[in-house]
């Protein structure tokens, strides 16, 4: 006979100390432009999944790729500047 038990204790047992730290939240905040640019790129690509892309669709995807790349470059530049002593790159 199988016993039916609740897993509530196992799920909530780790709740108090599983919250993100301030440093993790700051890292997410710094990466947010990259995340949003990637979401815009995915949106532009999803629009064209069920049809042949028009010239407007191609330009929208191209602009979204450029924004995503620019956001990644900016994040990499900020990260590199933060790791070099004295703030010089």
C-alpha positions in Angstrom: 0.0 0.0 0.0 1.3 3.4 -1.0 0.9 6.2 1.6 -0.1 9.6 0.4 2.0 12.3 2.1 2.3 16.0 1.7 5.5 17.6 0.4 4.6 21.0 1.9 7.4 20.7 4.6 10.0 19.8 2.0 9.0 22.7 -0.3 8.8 25.4 2.4 11.6 24.1 4.5 14.2 26.1 2.5 12.1 29.3 2.0 13.9 31.6 4.5 17.4 31.4 3.3 16.8 30.7 -0.4 16.1 34.4 -1.2 18.5 36.2 -3.5 21.2 38.2 -1.8 21.7 41.9 -2.4 24.7 41.2 -4.6 22.7 38.8 -6.8 19.9 41.3 -7.2 22.5 43.9 -8.2 23.9 41.5 -10.8 20.5 40.9 -12.2 19.8 44.7 -12.3 23.1 45.2 -14.3 22.1 42.5 -16.7 18.5 43.7 -17.2 19.3 45.7 -20.4 20.7 42.5 -22.0 17.7 40.5 -20.8 15.2 43.0 -22.2 17.1 43.2 -25.5 17.1 39.4 -25.8 13.3 39.4 -25.1 12.8 42.0 -27.9 14.9 39.8 -30.3 12.8 36.8 -29.4 9.6 38.7 -29.9 10.8 39.8 -33.3 11.7 36.3 -34.3 8.5 34.7 -32.9 6.4 37.0 -35.1 8.0 35.5 -38.2 7.6 31.8 -37.2 4.3 31.1 -39.0 4.9 33.3 -42.1 7.6 34.3 -44.6 9.4 37.4 -43.1 8.7 40.6 -44.9 11.3 43.4 -45.4 9.9 45.1 -42.3 10.3 41.9 -40.3 13.9 41.5 -41.4 14.7 45.1 -40.4 13.0 44.6 -37.1 15.0 41.5 -36.4 18.2 43.2 -37.5 17.6 46.2 -35.2 16.8 43.8 -32.3 20.0 41.9 -32.9 21.9 45.1 -32.9 20.3 46.2 -29.7 21.1 42.9 -28.1 24.7 43.0 -29.2 25.1 46.6 -28.1 23.7 45.7 -24.6 26.1 42.8 -24.3 29.0 44.9 -25.3 28.0 47.6 -22.8 27.7 44.9 -20.0 31.1 43.4 -20.9 32.7 46.9 -20.9 31.2 47.7 -17.5 32.3 44.3 -16.1 35.8 44.7 -17.5 36.1 48.2 -16.1 35.0 47.0 -12.7 37.6 44.3 -12.6 40.6 46.4 -13.6 42.3 48.1 -10.7 41.9 51.8 -10.7 39.0 51.6 -13.1 41.1 52.0 -16.2 40.4 49.7 -19.1 
